[in-house]
């Protein structure tokens, strides 16, 4: 999951939502669920990727109309399941939650803060320490 | 960076720490780039001090980055507090409210927390509830999450959304829209 692929995927989700003014929830594009899980996992375990992705996402949203960015900000997004994310990562989350997290800079920053800075949230589960998750340490 | 220092920081690079600082300084409202450099120095100094005097609190990369992030957040808050103080004493640059509760106290906006909450979109009940609870200082984010029976990340996110929404609302045309 490169940054470029991640941002294209985010743009695709933003496009889907923008094209459906009546939609109540963001959607994961058909067949891309695993990619969104990979995107979020990478964002939560690699600081550089997180910074670049969130920066790119803000820019992508900024390119859209003011009305649409306000809709994204206030559309009544689903609750963020902290405990589940800390314990098992993103694999088992509903599509609407995955799409919401991957397209909201505020949600990503909130999850990251909870994961890394909340002393009460406990240690992350095995997903966080999986070899493929932590490969970035070797890359650094 | 010396080997000794690199070991104390578990391989975390100065660039990584600077990026952590940037994350805080570039959130809305942004700390000007020239002041961000000062905050970065302050954070680096704090991290080095902590790593060398309390290695037990710096057991891995996450500890180091987490500590740097906490210090950066506090430095950012201090920065805006100092700006506010300098404005009330007539020194320095004009204060830009950094939090919605500051907006509420700013007579230019004639507001109270309740007034600002009423400006938030009414179809997202939790956005108003979280904002109002935190603005009125009815508890910490953790306590508000418990009170509203929602997750801590949701509270953090709603607060940030309310902050951005109100900041946009009060932004003057000269300040742009991005």
Interface residues (C-beta under 8 A of the other chain):
Chain A: X47 X48 X51 X54 X62 X66 X70 X73 X74 X75 X76 X77 X79 X80 X81 X82 X83 X85 X104 X106 X107 X109 X110 X111 X113 X114 X116 X117 X118 X120 X121 X137 X140
Chain B: X11 X13 X16 X19 X20 X22 X23 X27 X61 X62 X65 X66 X69 X70 X120 X121 X123 X124 X127 X142 X150 X151 X152 X153 X154 X156 X157 X160 X161 X164 X165 X168 X177 X178
